[in-house]
């Protein structure tokens, strides 16, 4: 009898923990893409013009990645369930105007972009990869906000 109660208690705790975690994941605050052009759709940025900010932090797509070839491109491997990724995503979304104009930061889905993860040997989320014009890795690092992004890209 005690073993059954222990199992029931554990199941209830796991279920309650899962619900708690799910409720902690914020809605995605991302710039929608125009899939015809691969460019972001303008949105309100609280003072800065969309053309100044939206192209600095955007969801990864092959078309958008290729379109930004003339800029410094950084892949940010993000997962919605990652407790480190959520605040970074908020920082980049709310402060995209602070990202230097020659950098495009691509929010890359850690769970679905399996080919990119294999290409750059990504083993966990909140990993950043600076790539050259051909898409070859220049440098890779984990974690950090806009200041760290600038430091790594300017090396």
N, C-alpha and C positions, 0 to 999 in steps of 0.2 A: 504493500500500500504506500509506503513512504517513497519508494522508487517512482511510482506513478505520479505522485504529487510533485516530486522533484522535476520530472520530465514536463509536466503541465506548466509548472512555474517557469522553467527555462523557455518553453515555447512562447509563453505570454511575454516574457521579458524580451526575447528576440523580436517578436512581432511589434511590441511597443517601441523598441529601439529603431527598428526599420521605419516606422511611421515618423518618429522624431527626426531621423536623418532626412527623409524625403521632404519634410516640411521646412528643413533648413536650407534646401537648395533653392536659390532665388531664380526668378524667371530670367531667361537669357535676355540680356540687354545688348543686342548686337545690331549692327547696321545691316538692313536687308540688301541683298545684291540684286542688281539688274542682270539676270542671267544671260541676256542677249549680249551685253557688253562686258560682263565680268566686273563692272565697276559698282561701287556702293550707291544706293539710292539716298539722296539727301534727306536729312532729318534735322530737327532742332538741336542745337548744341549749346544753348544757353549763352548766347552772346557771340561766339565765334561762328564764322560762316561755315556751312557744311563742307565746302570745297577745301577749306583749310584743315579740317580735322578728320573727317570720315575716312579719307584715304590713308590715314596713318595707322589705324587699327581696324581690321576688318576680318570677316570669316575667310578661311582658306578656301579657294577653289583653284583648279588648274588654270582657268582662264584669267582670273585676277592675279594669280602668281606670275604668270607669263607677262601680263600687261604691265606689271611693276618692275620688269627686268632692269630698267635703267636706274632704279633706286637700290638702296641697301635693303635687302629682304631678310626678315627674321621670321622663322616659324616658331610659334609659341604653342607647345603641345599642352592642351587644356583638357580637363575632365570636369564635368559638372559636379561630380561627387567628391572632388578633391578639395579638402579644406584649405589648402594653400592657394589653389587656382581661383577660387571664388573671389577673395579680396583683390588679387592681382587683376582679374577681369574687370572688377569694379573700378580699380585705379586707372587702368588703361582706357576704359570706356569714358569715364568722367573727365579724364585729363589728357585725352588724345591730342589736344592742341599743344601739349608740352613735349610730345614726341617730335624730334627734329624732322623737318620737312623732307629730308632725303631718305628717311627710314619708313618702310612699310612693315608693320607688325601683323602677321597673319595668325589669327586664332584658329589653331589646327586641332581638330577633335582627336584626342588621344585614343578613344575607343574605336573609331571607325577608319582612321587613316593608317591602316596597317602597312601599306606599301611604303609610305613616308617614314613610319617608325622603323621599318627594316632598313631602308636606304640610309638613314642617319643613326642607326643603332640606338634608338631611344628605348630606354628600359623603364622609365617612369615619367609620370606627368610633371607639369611645371618645368619642363625642359625647354630651353631656347636654342635655336640653331641659326646662326648667321650664315647665309650662303652667298656665293659669288654669282656673276651673271649667267654662268652655265649651270647653276644649281648645285655646285660642289660645296661641301661644308668648309667654312673658314674657321669657325670656332663654335663651341657648344658650352652652355652653362646651365645651372639649375637655380630657379627662384630669382627673386629680385624684381623691383618695380622699374619705373622710368629711369631713375638715376643709374641703376645697374645696367639697363639696356643701353643707355648712352655711353657708359664706360666701356662696355664690351665692344660696341660697334665702332667706337672711335680709336681703338687700339691699332 
